[in-house]
Amino acid sequence: MKLIKLELSEEQQEYLNQQIQLLVERTSDTPQAQITYFVPDDRKSGGEYVTVTGRVRRVDDSNREIVFVDGPTVKIDDVWNIKILL
């Protein structure tokens, strides 16, 4: 079943901004994070939510992406949730 991309509330957006800032501050330690984000379907409307866990190499502000050490690059605008793991 294909899903539509959900809109974030102001509170959710504020929380994500705080989590992204923490990732930026900790990138020298390559923090481990679990990120849930929307992946649009290339062939039709909708898509799915995917969760990845891994070490974050950097947050690329110019391209608005979160880059994992071994894994995908996630567009910040598609992020639904971020959990920084200890």
Stockholm file with secondary structure:
# STOCKHOLM 1.0

chainA/1-86         MKLIKLELSEEQQEYLNQQIQLLVERTSDTPQAQITYFVPDDRKSGGEYVTVTGRVRRVDDSNREIVFVDGPTVKIDDVWNIKILL
#=GR chainA/1-86 SS CCBCCCCCCHHHHHHHHHHHHHHHHHGGGCCEEEEEEEEECSSSSCEEEEEEEEEEEEEETTTTEEEESSSCEEEGGGEEEEEEEC
#=GC SS_cons        CCBCCCCCCHHHHHHHHHHHHHHHHHGGGCCEEEEEEEEECSSSSCEEEEEEEEEEEEEETTTTEEEESSSCEEEGGGEEEEEEEC
//
